[in-house]
Amino acid sequence: MSPVEYEPLDGIARLTLQAPPANCYSYEMMQALDAAILRARFDASIHAIVIRGAGEKFFCAGADIAMLRGADPYFKYNFCLHANETLLRLEQTPKLVVAAIDGHCVGGGLEVALAADLRVARRGSGKCGLPEVRLGVLPGTGGTQRMVRAIGKAKAIELMATGDTFDFERAHALGLVNQVWDDPDGETFHAHVLAWVREFVPPRAPSRAVGFIKRACQTGAEVGIHEGLALERELQQRLFEGDDAAEGLAAYLDKRPPAFRGA
């Protein structure tokens, strides 16, 4: 069994982290996730990515602690470096990425989810948080950086320094989760996720424009306003040269629903 299952589902690539019992990630899982991200990136028929964990108990509980305990510092450093590079690749891929959280999403699991563009969770299915401080370490797969950018410096430091874990309602209130749904079980939840993500892909939505919005926001947030505006203009021009912009403008003037192709 591959540690990451890749399923192409009508324009959506669903990636399932599968390492029972808690879907903890190893170097092998990160290699598989890296390969799956690249596969989705290069496939023109894929317009969005969904990441989930196998089962209903854990989205992901983070890095495999037993593996780290037995590894030497040299391996640990390169393991963290590769995990950082993998999640950056996910974050920079110009396709919408949704984390579907059903079960506990803690430590490195939350760090994986934070690299997604949108996060939805099933109410009552688990806890989330970055409790690495309780192990004498810090969140080392992007948590210190993405948590600050998501909720602000003071609150991020408080949550990481205390190592608190909390329910998805609080995560939603903090801005870590976009939506919390009341689906009765995991199967219903994941069907709900796919139906929701299809609102962002053709024919309902111009997925190329959605992806460029993501790229403008992800990169623009890290540079000055002038560089961000320059990037925005260049991405807009590329959209104007594509088919979906022509279709969207024509459909508006014709007073009909547009039929987007992601081009």
Buried (B, 14 or more C-beta within 10 A) or exposed (E): EEBBBBEEEEBBBBBBBBBEEBBBBBBBBBBBBBBBBEBBBEEEEBBBBBBBBBBBBBBBBBBBEEBBEEBEEEEBEEBBEBBBEBBEBBBBBBBBBBBBBBBBBBBBBBBBBBBBBBBBBBBEBBBBBBBBBEEEEEBBBBBBBBBBEBBEEEBBEEBBEEBBBBBBEBBBEBEBBBEBBEBEEBEBBBEBBBEBBBEBBBBEBBBBBBBBBBBBBBBBEEEEEEEBEEBBEEBBEEBEEBBBBEBBEEBEEEEEEBEBBBB
